[in-house]
Amino acid sequence: MAFAITEINRDPSLLPNVRAMLQIMRRFGWTWAGLLFIDDAYGHDAAQIFQSELAQSGLGCLSYAEVLPWDSDPAELRRIVSVMKKSTARVVVVFVYGIRLFKLMDEWVDAGGRVCTGQEDLATAETTLLDVSELRATYCVYMAVYALAHALHDMLQCVPGRGPFTGHSCATLQTIQPWQIVYYLDKVNSTTSFGDQVSFDENGDALPVCDIMNWVWLPDGGTKVHTVGVFKKSASGDEELILDEERIFWNFETNKPLRSVCSESCSPGTRVTRRKGEPVCCFDCIACSEGEISNETDSMECTSCPEDFWSSPQRDHCVPKSVEFLSYYEGLGISLTTVSLLGTLICAIVMGIFIYYRDTPMVRANNSELSFQLLLSLKLCFLCSLLFIGRPRLWTCQLRHAIFGISFVLCVSCILVKTMVVLAVFKASKPGGADILKFFGAVHQRGTVVALTSIQAVICTAWLVSASPTPHKNIQYQSDKIIYECEVGSTIGFAVLLGYIGLLALLSFVLAFMARNLPDNFNEAKFITFSMLIFCAVWIAFIPAYISSPGKYADAVEVFAILASSFGLLVALFGPKCYIMLLKPERNTKKSIMGRGATKT
């Protein structure tokens, strides 16, 4: 299969031939081609114009450009054939006289190249393209005579006194001048019986008309050439390629146009990267980076997505970033919420048990008022964990740590006062220690709890006023997600809040540890020691876990620490009491609690 472009009106500039070839390349998407041209003025001029027009149009690139020798040197032809075979270009643009192309095709077949079946004898092949009789020149002469006849006809139609020349004169056959003929030739605009337009442009050049011919090798060794289109330029300067693709024979199994590209187009989601030292048509396609997209073919660069958007998996469009926070509707949030409400319910049940047994020695001996205050503070501890679940809002960010801090200080303050009362009671039982109890009456106990809790309230107030926690969209930790979290505002404020809770817990632990061996059948100091040990262990482990946890898991770690420490206090302090009141009522007596008359079971 081959195309040939035969110029009907020979334009010395060769531009019509070149533009016709470029239009064909555009039509079939051929961006990668080879160039062959004969070693004479025609070949060099045509090649120069073709390369210049190709570069300006941006339609494609040349894989190679080779000069066909006039003497048909076999060695040089073999070298050219080798270059053609090594190239990935499947289209070759040739500016050469047909007889010169004959030698190259002969060498191509000898080198194993395929023209049709590989069995043809090019020496005996019959084709109008290899015919040197220049029959088309005859048609050009015909068109020239046709144009001259129309010019003379128009001239003879001139009416004296209305002519186009000086004094409105007309030209005559006897006195006609060449410039007068040119005047009328410039006005010619007609169509031949073959359908070809005969006219001239503003420079006096004939409007170019190029036939597009399809050259087909036949199985019997002959060829068939037929016109499949035309390229022409109108008087207005518009260029038009008319191509009947249904008539084109493609010498391939698919009988469809071939593809000739150095690199396939880069699809959306990728960008073009030039190969160093190679033509612009040869490039690599690099996938856009995360967060960037390209939504056009052969994009030179990728575009970053807006702040709240991220690139799709195909990198061809932006999608809203996924939102992450500890939600009530996900498994983790549901589990923590359930545990929080369960802890609150257990506190309420324990409080009901203590109210029911409030007159028994077990409740009265363990400072019932502080026990009720402790149960209330534990309820608040369980409930405050709910503020850490759900999308952060300004009010939840401000309240979560404030209520958490005050609730736990209230809880630890009650435990501290209970421990101090235990120590005071046993101190008072010793000689000379009776006066110490006056400092641990009910009023003093309440005052101590209120004073210690007020200090935490002041810390929280100062923190909220100076640098209040606020909701924050974190887009730095994970680029493809928006993590909603609460910024603590002041790290120092948060540290002081936790540090104060830790100080009270440590003080309670030390005092309870000192009182653990005091003589009593039911020495509460032992359970306080154990509960404070659990409390301190949970919150010491919390700090590194919180710092290293990303996004919503930081909130989950804090909720877990709140719930774990709250359950530790609830079970350690109230579990043994409820066990005795419900399952061992015989031990709920004053003698048993004081260690006198206790029955072993």
C-alpha positions in Angstrom: 0.0 0.0 0.0 1.2 3.5 -0.8 -0.1 7.0 -1.3 1.1 9.3 -4.0 0.4 13.0 -4.3 0.5 14.2 -7.9 0.4 18.0 -8.4 -1.8 19.0 -11.3 -0.8 22.7 -11.3 3.0 22.7 -10.6 3.7 25.3 -8.0 7.4 26.1 -7.9 7.2 26.6 -4.1 6.2 22.9 -3.6 4.1 24.1 -0.7 0.8 22.4 -1.9 2.5 19.0 -2.1 3.9 19.5 1.4 0.7 20.7 2.9 -1.3 17.9 1.3 1.0 15.4 2.9 0.7 17.2 6.3 -3.1 17.1 6.0 -3.0 13.3 5.3 -0.8 12.9 8.4 -3.2 14.9 10.5 -6.2 12.9 9.2 -4.8 9.5 10.2 -2.9 10.7 13.3 0.5 9.9 12.0 3.0 11.8 14.2 6.1 9.8 13.6 7.4 9.4 10.1 10.5 8.9 8.0 11.6 11.3 5.2 13.2 10.3 1.9 14.0 12.8 -0.9 16.0 12.8 -4.1 19.4 14.4 -4.3 18.5 17.3 -6.5 17.0 20.8 -6.1 13.4 19.5 -6.1 14.2 17.0 -3.4 16.2 19.3 -1.1 13.6 22.1 -1.5 10.7 19.8 -0.8 12.4 18.3 2.2 13.3 21.7 3.6 9.8 23.0 3.2 8.3 19.8 4.7 10.5 19.9 7.8 9.8 23.6 8.3 6.0 23.2 7.9 6.0 20.0 10.1 7.8 21.9 12.9 5.6 24.9 12.7 2.4 22.9 12.6 3.4 20.7 15.5 1.8 17.7 13.8 4.7 15.3 14.3 8.4 14.5 14.1 10.8 12.8 11.8 12.5 9.6 12.8 15.1 10.0 10.0 15.7 12.0 6.9 17.7 10.3 4.1 18.8 11.5 0.7 18.3 9.0 -2.2 21.4 9.0 -4.5 21.0 9.8 -8.1 23.2 7.0 -9.2 21.2 4.4 -7.2 24.4 3.2 -5.4 23.4 -0.3 -3.9 25.5 0.2 -0.8 23.9 3.5 0.0 20.5 2.1 -0.7 21.1 -0.8 1.6 22.2 1.6 4.3 19.0 3.6 3.9 16.9 0.4 4.0 18.7 -0.6 7.2 17.8 2.8 8.7 14.1 2.3 7.7 14.0 -1.2 9.2 15.5 0.0 12.5 13.2 2.9 12.9 9.8 2.5 14.7 8.2 4.9 12.2 5.7 3.0 10.0 5.0 5.9 7.6 7.6 7.2 5.1 7.2 10.5 3.3 9.0 10.5 -0.1 9.8 13.3 -2.4 11.3 11.5 -5.4 10.6 10.7 -9.1 8.9 7.3 -9.5 11.9 5.7 -11.3 14.2 6.5 -8.4 11.8 4.9 -5.9 11.8 1.8 -8.0 15.5 1.0 -7.0 14.8 1.6 -3.3 11.8 -0.7 -3.3 13.8 -3.4 -5.1 16.4 -3.1 -2.4 13.7 -3.3 0.3 12.3 -6.5 -1.1 15.8 -8.0 -1.4 16.4 -7.1 2.3 13.3 -9.0 3.3 10.9 -6.1 3.5 7.3 -6.5 2.7 5.6 -4.6 -0.1 2.8 -7.0 -0.9 3.5 -10.7 -0.9 7.2 -10.6 -1.2 7.1 -12.6 -4.5 6.7 -9.7 -6.9 9.3 -8.8 -9.6 9.6 -5.0 -9.4 11.6 -5.1 -12.7 8.4 -6.2 -14.6 5.9 -4.4 -12.4 3.6 -2.1 -14.4 2.4 1.0 -12.8 1.6 4.5 -13.9 3.8 5.8 -11.0 6.8 4.3 -12.7 5.9 5.5 -16.1 8.2 8.3 -17.3 6.1 9.4 -20.1 4.9 12.4 -18.0 1.3 12.0 -19.3 0.1 14.3 -16.6 2.1 17.1 -18.1 -0.2 16.8 -21.1 -3.1 17.5 -18.8 -1.4 20.6 -17.4 -0.9 21.9 -21.0 -4.6 21.2 -21.6 -5.5 23.3 -18.5 -3.1 26.1 -19.6 -4.7 26.2 -23.0 -8.1 26.1 -21.4 -7.3 29.1 -19.2 -5.8 31.0 -22.2 -9.0 30.3 -24.2 -11.2 31.7 -21.5 -9.0 34.7 -21.2 -9.1 35.4 -24.9 -12.9 34.9 -24.9 -13.3 37.4 -22.1 -11.0 39.8 -24.0 -13.1 39.6 -27.2 -16.2 40.3 -25.2 -14.9 43.8 -24.4 -17.0 46.7 -25.6 -15.0 49.7 -26.8 -15.4 52.7 -24.5 -16.0 50.3 -21.6 -12.7 48.5 -21.6 -10.4 48.0 -18.6 -7.4 49.8 -20.1 -6.4 53.5 -20.6 -9.3 55.5 -21.9 -11.6 52.6 -21.3 -10.1 50.9 -24.4 -10.1 47.3 -25.3 -7.3 45.0 -26.4 -7.5 43.6 -30.0 -6.0 40.4 -31.5 -3.9 42.5 -33.8 -2.3 44.8 -31.1 -2.6 42.6 -28.0 0.2 42.9 -25.4 1.3 40.2 -23.0 0.3 42.2 -20.0 -3.2 42.5 -21.4 -3.4 38.7 -21.6 -2.2 38.5 -18.0 -5.0 40.9 -16.9 -7.6 38.6 -18.4 -5.9 35.4 -17.2 -6.0 36.8 -13.6 -9.8 37.0 -14.0 -10.3 33.4 -15.2 -12.4 31.3 -12.8 -14.0 28.2 -14.4 -14.2 24.5 -14.2 -13.0 21.9 -16.7 -15.1 19.0 -17.9 -13.1 16.8 -15.5 -14.3 18.9 -12.6 -11.0 20.8 -11.9 -11.1 24.5 -11.1 -9.0 26.8 -13.2 -8.2 30.1 -11.5 -5.3 32.1 -10.2 -4.4 33.6 -6.8 -3.4 37.2 -6.0 0.2 36.5 -7.1 -0.9 35.2 -10.4 -0.1 31.6 -9.6 -2.5 28.9 -10.6 -4.4 27.5 -7.6 -2.9 24.2 -6.8 -4.8 21.0 -7.1 -3.2 17.8 -5.9 -4.6 14.3 -6.6 -4.3 11.8 -3.7 -3.8 8.4 -5.3 -3.7 5.0 -3.6 -1.1 2.6 -5.0 -1.9 -1.0 -4.5 0.3 -4.1 -5.3 -1.7 -6.9 -6.7 -1.1 -10.6 -6.1 -0.2 -11.1 -9.8 2.7 -8.7 -9.6 1.0 -5.8 -11.1 -0.3 -2.6 -9.5 -3.4 -0.6 -9.4 -3.5 3.1 -8.8 -6.7 5.0 -8.3 -7.5 8.5 -7.0 -9.0 8.5 -3.5 -9.0 12.2 -2.9 -7.9 15.7 -3.8 -6.2 18.6 -2.0 -6.9 22.0 -3.4 -6.7 25.6 -2.5 -9.6 28.0 -3.2 -9.2 31.6 -4.4 -10.0 32.8 -0.9 -6.9 31.0 0.4 -8.7 28.2 2.2 -7.1 24.7 1.9 -9.3 21.6 1.7 -8.4 17.9 1.8 -11.2 15.7 0.4 -10.5 12.0 1.1 -12.7 9.1 0.3 -11.5 6.7 3.0 -13.9 3.9 1.9 -11.9 3.6 -1.4 -8.5 3.4 0.3 -6.9 -0.1 0.3 -4.7 -0.8 3.4 -2.3 -3.6 2.8 -2.8 -5.1 6.3 -4.9 -7.9 7.6 -7.3 -5.5 9.3 -7.5 -3.3 6.2 -7.5 -0.3 8.6 -5.1 2.6 8.8 -1.9 1.9 10.6 -0.6 3.8 13.6 2.7 5.5 13.4 3.7 7.3 16.6 6.9 7.4 18.5 5.1 7.4 21.8 1.4 6.6 22.5 -0.6 9.6 23.9 -0.5 10.1 27.6 -3.9 9.4 29.0 -5.6 11.6 31.6 -4.0 11.0 35.0 -0.5 11.2 33.5 1.9 13.9 32.2 4.3 14.1 29.4 8.0 13.8 30.2 10.4 14.5 27.3 13.1 12.0 26.6 16.5 13.7 26.6 18.1 14.0 23.2 15.1 12.7 21.3 12.4 14.5 19.2 9.5 16.1 21.0 7.2 13.3 19.7 9.2 10.8 21.8 8.3 11.0 25.5 7.3 9.0 28.5 4.1 9.1 30.4 4.5 9.7 34.1 1.6 9.2 36.5 0.6 12.3 38.4 1.7 12.4 42.0 -0.9 11.9 44.8 -3.0 15.0 45.2 -2.4 16.0 41.5 -4.5 15.3 38.4 -4.5 15.8 34.7 -7.8 15.6 32.9 -6.6 16.0 29.3 -4.7 13.8 26.9 -1.0 14.6 26.6 -0.9 17.0 29.5 2.4 18.7 30.1 1.9 19.1 33.8 -0.3 17.9 36.6 -2.5 20.2 38.6 -2.8 20.2 42.4 -6.3 19.5 43.8 -7.8 22.1 46.1 -7.1 21.9 49.8 -10.3 19.9 50.7 -10.0 17.6 47.7 -7.7 14.7 46.7 -6.9 12.9 43.4 -9.0 10.0 42.3 -7.3 6.6 42.0 -7.0 7.3 38.2 -5.6 10.7 38.9 -7.9 12.2 36.3 -10.2 14.2 38.6 -10.4 15.6 42.2 -12.7 14.0 44.8 -13.6 15.3 48.2 -11.2 14.1 50.9 -12.6 11.5 53.3 -13.4 12.9 56.7 -12.1 11.1 59.8 -13.1 11.6 63.5 -14.2 9.3 66.2 -17.9 8.8 65.2 -20.8 7.4 67.2 -21.7 5.3 64.1 -18.5 3.3 63.6 -17.6 0.2 65.5 -15.0 1.8 67.7 -17.2 4.7 68.7 -20.2 2.4 69.4 -18.0 0.2 71.6 -16.6 3.1 73.6 -20.1 4.7 74.0 -21.5 1.3 75.1 -18.8 0.9 77.7 -19.2 4.5 78.9 -23.0 4.1 79.4 -22.4 0.7 81.0 -20.0 2.2 83.6 -22.5 4.9 84.3 -25.2 2.3 84.8 -23.0 0.3 87.2 -22.3 3.4 89.2 -26.0 4.0 89.5 -26.6 0.4 90.6 -23.8 0.6 93.2 -25.2 3.8 94.5 -28.6 2.1 94.8 -27.0 -0.7 96.8 -25.3 1.7 99.1 -28.5 3.7 99.6 -30.4 0.4 100.4 -27.7 -0.7 102.8 -26.9 2.8 104.2 -27.6 1.9 107.8 -25.4 -1.2 107.8 -21.9 -1.1 109.4 -20.2 -1.6 106.1 -21.6 1.6 104.6 -21.3 3.7 107.8 -17.8 2.5 108.6 -16.6 3.6 105.1 -17.6 7.2 105.3 -20.9 7.0 103.4 -21.0 10.7 102.4 -17.6 10.5 100.7 -18.6 7.2 99.1 -21.7 8.9 97.5 -19.5 11.8 96.4 -17.1 9.3 94.9 -19.8 7.4 93.0 -21.2 10.7 91.7 -17.7 11.8 90.4 -17.2 8.4 88.8 -20.5 8.8 87.0 -19.2 12.2 85.7 -15.9 10.5 84.6 -17.8 7.9 82.6 -20.1 10.4 81.0 -17.4 13.0 80.2 -15.8 10.4 77.8 -18.8 10.9 75.5 -17.6 14.4 74.8 -14.6 12.9 73.0 -16.8 11.0 70.6 -18.5 12.7 67.6 -17.4 15.5 65.3 -15.5 18.1 67.3 -17.4 21.3 67.8 -16.2 24.4 69.7 -18.3 23.7 72.8 -17.3 20.0 72.9 -13.6 20.9 72.5 -13.8 23.4 75.4 -15.8 21.2 77.7 -14.2 17.8 77.2 -11.0 18.4 79.0 -12.5 20.8 81.5 -15.2 18.4 82.7 -12.6 15.5 82.5 -10.2 17.4 84.7 -12.7 18.5 87.2 -14.4 15.1 87.4 -11.2 13.2 88.0 -9.9 15.7 90.6 -13.3 15.4 92.4 -12.9 11.6 92.3 -9.2 11.6 93.5 -9.9 14.3 96.1 -12.6 12.0 97.7 -10.2 9.1 97.7 -7.4 11.3 99.2 -9.7 12.5 102.0 -10.9 9.0 102.7 -7.3 7.9 103.0 -6.5 10.8 105.4 -9.6 9.9 107.5 -8.4 6.3 107.8 -5.0 7.4 109.0 -6.5 9.9 111.4 -8.8 7.3 112.9 -6.0 5.0 113.7 -3.8 7.9 114.9 -6.6 8.9 117.2 -6.8 5.4 118.7 -3.3 5.8 120.1 -2.6 7.7 123.4 -2.6 11.4 122.9 -4.1 11.3 119.4 -7.8 12.1 120.2 -7.5 15.7 119.2 -6.6 14.9 115.6 -10.2 13.8 114.7 -11.5 17.3 115.2 -9.6 18.3 112.0 -11.4 15.5 110.0 -15.1 16.1 110.7 -17.7 16.1 108.0 -17.4 19.8 107.4 -13.6 19.6 107.0 -13.9 16.7 104.7 -16.3 18.5 102.4 -14.2 21.7 102.6 -11.1 19.8 101.6 -12.8 18.1 98.6 -14.2 21.5 97.5 -10.9 23.3 97.9 -8.9 20.7 95.9 -11.5 20.6 93.2 -11.7 24.4 93.0 -8.0 24.5 92.2 -8.6 22.4 89.2 -11.6 24.6 88.2 -9.3 27.6 88.3 -6.7 25.9 86.2 -9.4 25.0 83.6 -10.8 28.5 83.6 -7.4 30.1 83.1 -6.7 27.6 80.2 -10.1 28.3 78.5 -9.6 32.1 78.8 -6.0 32.3 77.7 -5.8 29.6 74.9 -9.1 27.8 74.5 -9.2 24.4 72.7 -10.7 24.8 69.2 -11.8 22.4 66.4 -9.1 21.9 63.8 -9.0 20.4 60.3 -5.7 18.5 60.2 -4.7 17.9 56.5 -1.0 17.4 57.2 -1.0 14.1 58.9 -2.7 12.2 56.1 -2.8 13.9 52.7 -5.8 12.1 51.5 -7.9 12.7 54.6 -9.3 15.6 56.6 -8.9 14.6 60.3 -11.2 16.6 62.6 -9.6 17.0 66.0 -9.5 19.4 68.9 -6.4 21.5 69.3 -5.6 21.8 73.0 -4.7 25.5 72.5 -2.2 25.6 75.3 0.0 22.5 75.8 1.1 24.0 79.1 -2.5 24.3 80.3 -3.2 20.6 79.3 0.0 19.5 81.1 -0.9 21.4 84.3 -4.4 19.9 84.3 -3.0 16.3 84.0 -0.1 17.1 86.4 -2.5 18.2 89.1 -4.5 15.0 88.8 -1.3 13.0 88.9 -0.1 14.9 92.0 -3.3 14.1 93.9 -3.3 10.5 92.8 0.4 10.1 93.8 -0.3 11.6 97.2 -3.3 9.3 97.7 -1.2 6.3 96.7 1.6 7.2 99.2 -0.8 7.7 102.1 -2.8 4.6 101.3 0.4 2.6 101.0 1.4 3.8 104.5 -1.9 2.8 105.9 -2.2 -0.6 104.2 -1.0 -2.6 107.3 -3.1 -0.9 109.9 -5.1 -3.3 112.1 -8.6 -3.7 110.7 -10.4 -6.7 109.3 -11.6 -4.5 106.5 -8.8 -2.0 106.0 -10.0 0.2 103.0 -6.4 1.6 102.6 -5.4 -1.7 100.9 -8.1 -1.2 98.2 -7.2 2.5 97.8 -3.6 1.5 97.3 -4.6 -1.0 94.6 -7.0 1.4 92.9 -4.4 4.2 92.8 -1.8 1.7 91.4 -4.2 0.9 88.6 -5.0 4.6 88.1 -1.4 5.7 87.9 -0.4 2.8 85.6 -3.2 3.7 83.1 -2.3 7.3 82.9 1.4 6.8 82.7 0.8 4.4 79.8 -1.6 6.9 78.3 1.0 9.6 77.6 3.2 7.8 75.0 0.1 6.1 73.5 -1.7 9.4 73.0 1.3 11.1 71.5 1.9 8.3 69.0 -1.7 7.7 68.0 -2.9 9.4 64.7 -6.2 11.2 64.2 -9.3 9.7 65.8 -7.2 7.1 67.6 -5.7 9.7 69.8 -9.3 10.5 71.1 -10.0 6.7 71.4 -6.8 6.3 73.5 -7.9 9.1 75.8 -11.4 7.7 76.1 -10.0 4.3 76.8 -7.8 5.7 79.6 -10.8 7.5 81.1 -12.9 4.4 81.1 -10.1 2.0 82.2 -9.1 4.2 85.2 -12.8 4.8 86.1 -13.5 1.1 86.1 -10.3 0.4 88.0 -11.5 2.8 90.8 -15.0 1.5 90.7 -14.1 -2.2 91.0 -11.2 -1.8 93.4 -13.1 0.5 95.8 -16.7 -0.7 95.6 -16.4 -4.3 94.4 -15.4 -5.8 97.8 -18.1 -3.9 99.7 -20.9 -4.9 97.3 -19.6 -8.5 97.5 -20.0 -8.5 101.3 -23.3 -6.7 101.3 -24.9 -8.9 98.7 -23.2 -12.3 99.0 -21.7 -12.3 102.5 -24.2 -10.4 104.7 -22.9 -12.3 107.8 -19.7 -10.2 107.5 -21.6 -7.0 107.4 -21.4 -6.5 111.1 -19.5 -4.2 113.4 -17.6 -7.0 115.1 -16.6 -8.5 111.8 -15.5 -5.1 110.4 -13.5 -4.2 113.6 -11.9 -7.7 113.6 -13.7 -9.0 116.8 -15.7 -12.1 116.6 -15.2 -12.6 112.9 -16.2 -15.9 111.6 -14.0 -17.6 109.1 -15.8 -18.9 106.1 
